[in-house]
């Protein structure tokens, strides 16, 4: 039996909850094969401890969305909405599950009173966006009653958040003229920059970046801001991206950067590999090819298998700065909207990622853990402490 997981398919006013032992789910163009209560997909839901997973489809706008709410012990689940052209619906679901779990750990280890959630919209963000789609999505978010608060992520923007906000108050990352915090990318990048410097401090005994070779994979908003910061510190930058227009944007601003073919990323001899695109780039195939001392980047879920690949990096002598710790600047930034936004306060709290990352490295070393294991333990300890505190009231 699944414990604590509600798997709901909704078309706004029509809600249906499916038992774990159904043979298949096919509704509104979603198709997820469910063999039994022991099926791998449902077992994953149970093992990851999700509170609720909700699917939504709207035929008129073409909206296909999945919201995964992982944990709300510390507060409402806050996490961005990603828009991506997934290979299939199950790939989208697994992404939502992993991302939402990461948001739980991210908020907990960052000291925020938030739970973990994440949403994905299935579609090409360069072709399939519309006001109607995001407003319909906003109505969907509103139907969850504040248990999940959304924000922007890969493939979504401040403008998209404005459309969502027309239908619900449960959205952050709004433009400045709407009283929001605006684009969280610079703050996210700043947190990654702080975590990266902490990793350099741990490996080299100082945190100077001058002369360090850094490969940034992914030149979206966060990656571009990170590149700017690294270049100001005197680092030598290589970049790679699947989108040629984004490469051209960076090389126009920084003609001295080296452009690397995406197929040759992992064989580059660099000091630091900074994955800033999608996840799972650290896996059985790529890790043996890495020629770096540090992995520190903005992408979520960089480890394809957290237990296996964190250990593989450790065994190769590569220091891994856990993504959900060092990329927490974005959630810190939008969280501050809920309290009355102040950019300086957000930056100041994000700067604390440096010292928290160093504490993490020490904790991992003292307890003979991988850095990922250590980060998860630190996050879960806080959640458990607050759960017990509330239980004793």
C-alpha positions in Angstrom: 0.0 0.0 0.0 1.1 3.5 -0.7 1.3 5.6 2.5 0.5 9.3 2.3 0.5 9.6 -1.5 -2.6 10.9 -3.3 -2.4 10.4 -7.1 -5.1 12.6 -8.6 -6.0 13.3 -12.2 -8.0 16.5 -12.6 -9.7 18.6 -15.2 -10.4 21.4 -12.7 -13.8 20.5 -11.3 -13.6 16.8 -11.9 -11.3 15.0 -9.4 -10.6 11.3 -9.4 -8.3 9.5 -7.0 -6.8 6.2 -8.3 -6.0 3.2 -6.2 -2.4 1.9 -6.5 -3.5 -1.5 -7.9 -5.2 -0.3 -11.1 -3.7 -1.7 -14.3 -3.5 1.6 -16.2 -4.4 5.2 -16.1 -5.4 6.8 -19.4 -7.2 10.1 -19.2 -7.2 13.4 -21.2 -4.2 12.2 -23.2 -2.1 11.3 -20.1 -1.1 7.7 -20.2 0.8 6.1 -17.3 1.1 2.4 -17.1 0.5 1.0 -13.6 1.0 -2.7 -13.3 0.1 -3.3 -9.7 0.6 -1.9 -6.2 4.2 -3.1 -6.4 4.8 -1.3 -9.7 8.1 0.6 -10.0 6.4 3.9 -10.5 4.1 3.7 -7.5 6.9 2.1 -5.4 9.0 5.2 -6.3 6.2 7.5 -5.1 6.0 5.6 -1.8 9.8 5.4 -1.3 10.3 9.1 -1.9 7.6 10.0 0.6 5.5 12.3 -1.5 2.3 13.7 0.1 0.5 14.3 -3.1 0.9 14.1 -6.9 -1.6 15.8 -9.1 -2.1 15.7 -12.9 -4.0 18.3 -14.9 -5.1 18.5 -18.6 -7.1 21.2 -20.4 -8.0 20.4 -24.0 -8.8 24.0 -25.0 -5.4 25.4 -24.1 -3.3 22.2 -24.6 -2.2 22.4 -20.9 -0.6 19.2 -19.6 0.8 19.7 -16.1 2.0 17.7 -13.1 2.4 19.0 -9.6 4.4 17.0 -7.1 4.1 18.0 -3.5 6.8 16.2 -1.5 6.7 17.5 2.1 4.9 20.3 3.9 6.2 19.9 7.5 8.0 23.2 7.5 5.4 25.1 5.5 3.7 25.2 2.1 5.5 23.6 -0.8 7.2 26.2 -2.9 8.9 25.4 -6.1 9.1 26.5 -9.7 7.1 25.4 -12.7 9.3 23.9 -15.5 8.2 23.8 -19.1 9.9 21.2 -21.2 9.3 18.9 -24.2 9.6 15.6 -22.4 10.0 12.3 -24.3 6.9 11.0 -22.7 4.6 11.6 -19.7 6.4 9.2 -17.4 9.6 11.1 -17.9 7.8 14.3 -17.0 6.4 12.7 -13.8 9.8 11.3 -12.7 11.3 14.8 -13.2 8.6 16.3 -11.1 9.1 13.7 -8.3 12.8 14.2 -8.2 12.7 18.0 -8.4 10.1 18.3 -5.6 12.1 16.1 -3.3 15.1 18.3 -4.0 13.0 21.4 -3.1 12.2 19.8 0.3 15.9 19.4 1.1 16.7 22.8 -0.4 14.3 24.8 1.8 15.2 22.7 4.9 18.9 23.1 4.6 18.6 26.8 3.8 16.6 27.4 7.0 13.4 28.4 5.2 9.9 27.7 6.6 8.8 26.0 3.4 8.1 22.6 2.1 9.1 21.0 -1.2 7.1 21.0 -4.4 7.6 21.3 -8.1 5.6 21.4 -11.2 6.2 20.6 -14.9 4.2 21.7 -17.9 4.8 19.4 -20.9 5.5 21.4 -24.0 8.0 23.4 -26.0 8.5 26.7 -24.2 9.7 28.3 -27.5 6.5 27.3 -29.3 3.6 26.3 -27.0 3.2 29.3 -24.6 0.1 31.4 -24.4 -1.7 33.6 -22.0 -4.7 31.2 -21.9 -2.4 28.2 -21.1 -0.8 29.9 -18.1 -4.0 31.4 -16.8 -5.6 28.0 -17.0 -2.6 26.6 -15.1 -3.1 29.4 -12.6 -6.7 28.2 -11.9 -5.3 24.7 -11.4 -2.8 26.0 -8.9 -5.5 27.9 -7.1 -7.6 24.8 -6.7 -4.8 23.3 -4.5 -5.7 25.9 -1.8 -2.2 27.2 -1.1 -0.6 23.9 -0.4 1.6 24.5 -3.4 3.1 27.9 -4.4 4.7 28.2 -7.8 7.5 30.3 -9.3 9.5 30.4 -12.5 11.9 27.7 -13.6 13.5 26.4 -16.8 11.3 27.4 -19.7 9.1 29.9 -17.8 9.5 33.6 -17.1 8.3 36.6 -15.1 5.7 37.3 -17.7 4.4 33.8 -17.4 4.1 34.3 -13.6 2.0 37.4 -14.3 -0.5 35.4 -16.3 -0.6 32.8 -13.5 -1.2 35.6 -10.9 -4.3 36.7 -12.8 -5.9 33.5 -11.5 -4.2 32.8 -8.2 -2.4 34.4 -5.4 -0.2 31.3 -4.9 2.6 32.5 -7.1 6.0 34.2 -6.5 8.7 35.5 -8.8 6.5 38.3 -10.1 8.0 41.4 -11.9 9.2 44.3 -9.8 6.3 46.5 -11.1 3.9 43.9 -9.6 5.6 44.1 -6.2 7.6 40.9 -6.8 11.3 40.1 -6.7 11.7 39.9 -10.5 14.0 37.5 -12.2 15.5 35.1 -9.5 18.4 34.1 -11.8 21.0 36.6 -10.6 20.4 35.5 -7.0 20.4 31.8 -7.9 23.7 32.4 -9.7 25.1 34.2 -6.7 24.4 31.3 -4.5 26.1 28.9 -6.9 29.0 31.2 -7.0 29.3 31.2 -3.2 29.0 27.4 -3.1 31.6 27.1 -5.8 34.0 29.3 -4.0 33.5 27.2 -0.8 34.4 24.1 -2.8 37.5 25.8 -4.1 38.4 26.7 -0.5 38.0 23.1 0.6 40.1 21.7 -2.3 42.8 24.4 -2.7 43.0 26.0 0.7 41.8 29.4 -0.6 38.8 30.6 -2.5 40.5 32.6 -5.2 39.2 31.9 -8.7 41.9 33.7 -10.7 43.3 31.3 -13.3 40.9 28.5 -12.5 39.4 26.7 -15.5 35.6 26.4 -15.3 33.3 24.6 -17.7 29.8 26.0 -17.6 27.3 23.6 -19.2 24.1 25.6 -19.9 24.0 29.3 -20.8 20.5 30.2 -19.8 19.8 33.0 -17.3 21.5 31.4 -14.3 24.5 30.1 -16.3 25.0 33.5 -18.0 24.9 35.3 -14.6 27.4 32.8 -13.2 29.7 33.3 -16.1 29.7 37.0 -15.5 30.7 36.5 -11.9 33.4 34.0 -12.7 35.0 36.2 -15.3 35.1 39.1 -12.9 37.1 36.9 -10.6 39.6 36.1 -13.3 38.5 32.5 -14.1 39.0 31.0 -17.6 35.6 29.9 -18.9 34.5 27.2 -21.3 30.8 27.0 -22.2 28.5 24.5 -23.8 24.8 24.6 -24.8 22.4 22.8 -27.1 21.0 26.2 -28.2 23.2 28.1 -30.6 21.5 31.5 -30.0 22.4 31.3 -26.3 26.0 30.5 -27.1 26.1 33.5 -29.4 24.7 35.7 -26.7 27.5 34.8 -24.3 30.3 35.0 -26.8 29.1 38.4 -27.9 29.5 39.6 -24.3 32.6 37.6 -23.6 34.6 36.9 -26.8 37.3 35.2 -24.8 35.3 32.2 -23.7 35.9 28.8 -25.2 33.0 27.0 -26.8 32.8 23.2 -26.3 30.8 20.8 -28.4 28.1 19.2 -26.1 29.4 15.8 -27.1 32.9 16.6 -25.7 32.0 18.2 -22.4 33.1 15.5 -20.0 36.6 15.0 -21.5 37.6 18.6 -20.9 40.6 19.2 -18.6 39.2 21.8 -16.2 39.3 22.6 -12.5 35.6 22.9 -12.1 32.6 21.5 -14.0 29.5 23.6 -13.4 26.3 21.9 -14.8 23.7 24.6 -15.2 21.2 23.0 -17.6 19.1 19.9 -16.9 19.8 17.1 -14.5 21.3 13.6 -14.6 24.6 14.7 -16.3 26.5 12.9 -13.6 26.1 9.2 -14.4 27.8 5.9 -15.2 28.9 7.1 -18.6 30.1 10.7 -17.8 31.8 10.4 -14.4 34.6 8.2 -15.5 35.5 10.8 -18.2 35.5 13.8 -15.9 38.9 15.6 -15.6 38.1 18.1 -12.8 38.5 18.5 -9.1 35.1 20.0 -8.3 31.6 19.7 -9.5 29.5 22.8 -8.5 26.6 24.0 -10.6 23.1 25.3 -10.7 21.3 22.4 -12.4 18.8 20.4 -10.2 19.3 16.6 -9.8 22.7 16.5 -11.3 23.3 12.9 -10.0 21.3 10.4 -12.0 21.4 8.0 -9.0 22.2 9.9 -5.9 23.7 7.0 -3.9 25.7 5.5 -6.7 27.0 8.6 -8.4 27.8 10.6 -5.3 30.0 7.7 -4.2 31.5 7.4 -7.6 32.5 11.1 -7.6 34.0 10.7 -4.1 36.0 7.6 -5.1 37.5 9.6 -8.0 38.5 12.4 -5.7 36.1 14.9 -7.1 34.4 17.2 -4.6 30.7 17.5 -5.3 28.8 20.6 -4.0 25.2 19.3 -3.6 23.0 21.1 -6.1 20.0 21.7 -3.8 22.3 23.5 -1.3 24.3 25.8 -3.6 21.4 26.6 -6.0 19.1 27.7 -3.2 19.5 31.4 -4.0 16.4 31.3 -6.2 14.1 29.9 -3.5 15.6 32.3 -1.0 14.8 35.2 -3.3 11.2 34.2 -4.0 10.6 33.2 -0.3 11.5 36.8 0.7 8.5 37.9 -1.4 6.2 36.2 1.1 7.7 38.4 3.9 7.9 41.6 2.0 10.6 41.7 -0.6 14.0 43.2 0.1 16.7 42.5 -2.4 19.6 43.1 0.0 18.2 40.8 2.6 17.8 38.1 -0.1 21.4 38.5 -1.2 22.7 38.6 2.3 20.9 35.3 3.1 22.2 33.8 -0.1 25.7 34.7 0.8 25.4 32.4 3.7 25.5 29.4 1.3 29.3 29.8 1.4 29.6 29.0 5.1 26.8 26.4 5.0 28.7 24.6 2.2 31.9 24.6 4.2 30.0 23.2 7.2 28.5 20.5 5.0 32.0 19.4 3.7 33.2 19.2 7.3 30.1 17.2 8.4 30.5 14.8 5.5 34.2 14.3 6.3 33.7 13.8 10.0 30.9 11.2 9.5 32.4 9.4 6.5 29.5 10.3 4.2 29.3 11.5 0.6 28.5 15.2 0.4 25.1 14.4 -1.0 24.3 12.0 1.9 25.5 14.6 4.4 23.3 17.3 2.9 20.2 15.1 2.9 20.9 14.2 6.6 21.2 17.9 7.5 18.0 18.7 5.8 16.0 15.8 7.2 17.3 16.5 10.8 15.7 19.9 10.6 12.5 18.6 9.3 12.3 15.9 12.0 13.1 18.4 14.7 10.3 20.7 13.7 7.9 17.7 13.2 8.6 16.6 16.8 8.3 20.1 18.1 4.8 20.5 16.6 3.8 17.0 17.9 4.6 18.1 21.4 2.6 21.2 21.4 
